[in-house]
Amino acid sequence: MGQKAVTTMTRKTIIAWGSWISIPITVLALAFGFLGKAEAQSSRPQVQGFKVTILSTMLVGDTNGIGEWGFAALLDVDGHKILIDTGAHPDTVIRNAHDLHVDLSGVQELILTHNHWDHVSGVLTLRRELMKENRNALSVIHASEDIFSSRPSENGERNQMIALRKEYEATGGRFVVHSSGAELIPGVWFTGPIPRIYPEHNWTSSGKILTASGLVEDNIPEDSSVVLNSSKGLVIITGCGHAGIVNIATYAEKHFGNRPIYGVVGGLHLFASTDEVLAWTASKLREFQTANLLAAHCTGVEATFRLREELGLNRKTAVIATVGSSFSSASGIEVGPLAK
């Protein structure tokens, strides 16, 4: 065999070996890429301890408290307190907090999940009352940008956040407006506006919102949630869930990786949902291994019972929230006074 033939064979052999080697190298590269991603996800900060206490919802067991069509909750996580929404009436949260011996004067940050009156009506009353003890109380509000978008109607502007913003800022408070998700403290993520991957229709279709393209149906684009990254899994806190709880969970999973949902707390806007919608919602939440549900506000009594059944939960792990009920890393769900 001539030198040229040997050289040609050698080159073919090298190419063949190179092709053979490239397969495991590619696989290894992909594997290490996935491992790197998993490692990055597992290295995300986790909260050590948390408690979410309901301060506004429909049911209340103490005659001194106020039950209403609204939502508010106090998040206490690793010693850091954040108020989420402020209820439907100006004095609901301040009165219920007093009745429950919950001190809000040291709470500096407030999250508003969306613009609706049953979540923002207590902002100014709380800010002004708590400032008497601590000037920094509720001095920072986190919200998504469309919370200030105009909602015109025949009777005038429907979005009270536009006027409320001026009054709130006049007290020295400031808004932090988010166009995307943000980590507020280690292990606590504000979602910002949530991508609507699934066609969950959890809002009333009568409203309109002014956009660059003109007036369109208001699907509450600013609807946001709070997600805790705990050692037991993710905890989702939602005011109304207008974006859809499955969309919220999907977005949380994308951010934190393949982690189970340890708990869902708040309103899911399922009170008028059909059996088919509830069954679909439950099937998706099962995929996230949802372990606890503290259903408040607009979730609905019947919807909560259906979700409990479909998710395979029980009376301790799927509960209708009352004022004063809570969900914590130490005790799980603790019922409010009405259920005792």
C-alpha positions, 0 to 999 in steps of 0.5 A: 500500500502506497504512502498516499493510500496510508495517509488517506486511510489515516485521515479517514480513521481520524475523521471517523474517530472524531465523529465517534468521539463527538457524540459523547462529547456533545452528550457530556456538554449537554449533561454538564449544561443541564447540571450547571442549570440545576446547580444554579437553580438549587443555589438560589437563596431560600427563606429559612422561616416564614408566616403569612397571616390573612388580614382581609378576606370574606370570613371572620369569626370575631365580632370586632373584626371585619369580613369583606370582599377583599384581600390583604396579608402580612408576610413575615419572612426571616424577620422581614415584614411585607404587607401584600394588598390593603383590603376593600375598605379604608380601615379594614386592615388597621382594625383587623390587625389591632384585633389580632394584636399584629403590629404593622408599624414596623412594616416598610414595604407594601406590595399591590398585586393589581389596581382593583379597589378591593385590594388598594382601598386601605393604602392611604389610611394605613400609611397615614395612621402608621406614620404616627408611630414610624415615618417609614411605615409603608413608605415603599410600594412595589407594583407592576407598571400597568397598575397606573394604566387608564381604565376609562368608562362612561362614568369617568376614570375607573382606576383609582390608583392614578389619583391614589398615587399622587396622594400617596407620594405627597406623604413622602412614600414612593412607588417601585414600578416593575416591568418584570420579576424582581427579588425583593429579599433573598428567597422572596420574588415579586413576579411582576406581570405574568405571561399568560401561557394558558387561556385562564380567564379569571377576570370580568370582561366588562372593563376596558384598558387604554393601550397604545393600540386604543381601548381593549378588554382589561385582562388586568395585565399588571396582576402579580404575585409573590413567590417564596423559595422555601426548603419545602418548596415554593409558596405562592401568595396571590391577591386575586390570581387574575393571571391564572394560578396555573400561569402563575405556577408555571412562571414560578417554576420557570424562575426557580426550576423544577420545585414542588409547590408547598403552598398556595395562599390567597384569592384564585378568582375561581368562585364562578368557574365551571366544573370543567375549569376546576378539574383542569386547574386541579390537574395542573396543580397536581403536576406541581405537587401542590401540598397546601391551599389556604384559599381566600377572597375570590377563590370560592367555597365550592371551588375550594372544596372541589380543589381539595378533592381533586388534589387529594388534600384534606381538611388540614391542607386545603382550608377556606381562609378567615381573618387571622388564619395563617400559613407558616413554615413551622405549623403549616395552615392554622385556621382563623377564629371562625373555624375554632 
